[in-house]
Amino acid sequence: MLARKDTAGLRCVLPAGSRAVEFWTRDALVAALDCNPEWMTTAGADRLIQELHELAADDKAGVRDEAQGILSHPRPRKEQARDSDEQL
């Protein structure tokens, strides 16, 4: 779903994090979000933050809570871009 690179894909993935029973399942979902190359650039991070802000007001509690949780612990865009540049 994350390969869609849109809000609809995120809307499907975020509730899975809130329903994950095992910690490694949740960790895998968080890693898929945090390490997505689409969001490792400044432009990509801006797009992700915008999508998360939209989803933070979603009607579904699982989507809304996960989006709000991610937004409460953001990585600075410069750090994301720097990490991406170092991997090249």
C-alpha positions in Angstrom: 0.0 0.0 0.0 2.9 2.4 0.7 4.0 1.9 -2.9 1.0 3.9 -4.0 2.7 7.0 -2.6 -0.5 8.7 -1.6 -2.8 9.4 1.3 -5.1 6.5 0.5 -2.2 4.0 0.9 -1.2 5.6 4.2 -4.8 5.4 5.3 -4.7 1.6 4.9 -1.3 1.1 6.6 -1.7 3.3 9.6 -4.5 1.4 11.3 -2.4 -1.8 11.0 0.1 -0.2 13.4 -2.6 0.5 16.0 -3.9 -3.1 15.8 -0.5 -4.8 15.8 -0.3 -7.4 18.6 3.3 -8.3 18.4 6.0 -5.6 18.8 8.0 -6.8 15.8 4.9 -6.4 13.6 4.6 -2.8 14.7 8.4 -2.2 14.3 8.2 -3.5 10.8 5.4 -1.1 9.9 7.2 1.8 11.5 10.4 0.9 9.6 8.5 0.7 6.4 7.2 4.2 7.0 10.5 5.6 8.3 12.8 4.1 5.7 10.7 4.6 2.6 13.0 6.2 0.1 10.2 8.4 -1.2 10.2 10.2 2.1 14.0 10.5 2.6 14.3 13.7 0.7 13.2 17.1 1.9 10.4 17.2 -0.7 9.3 13.7 0.2 9.3 14.5 3.9 7.2 17.6 3.2 4.7 15.5 1.3 4.5 12.8 4.0 4.0 15.5 6.7 1.2 17.0 4.7 -0.5 13.6 4.2 -0.1 12.8 7.9 -1.7 16.2 8.9 -4.7 15.3 6.7 -4.9 11.8 8.3 -4.6 13.3 11.8 -8.1 14.5 11.4 -9.5 11.3 9.9 -12.8 9.8 11.1 -11.3 6.5 11.9 -9.6 6.5 15.3 -6.8 4.0 14.3 -5.8 6.2 11.3 -6.1 9.4 13.3 -4.2 8.2 16.4 -1.3 6.7 14.4 -1.0 9.8 12.2 -1.0 12.0 15.3 1.6 9.7 17.0 3.9 9.9 14.0 3.6 13.7 13.8 4.4 14.0 17.5 7.9 12.5 16.9 9.1 13.8 13.5 12.6 13.6 12.3 13.9 16.9 11.1 13.7 17.2 7.3 17.4 18.1 7.1 18.3 15.0 9.0 16.2 12.9 6.6 17.8 14.5 3.5 21.3 14.1 5.0 20.8 10.4 5.8 19.5 9.9 2.2 22.6 11.7 0.8 25.0 9.6 2.9 23.5 6.4 1.6 24.2 7.4 -2.0 
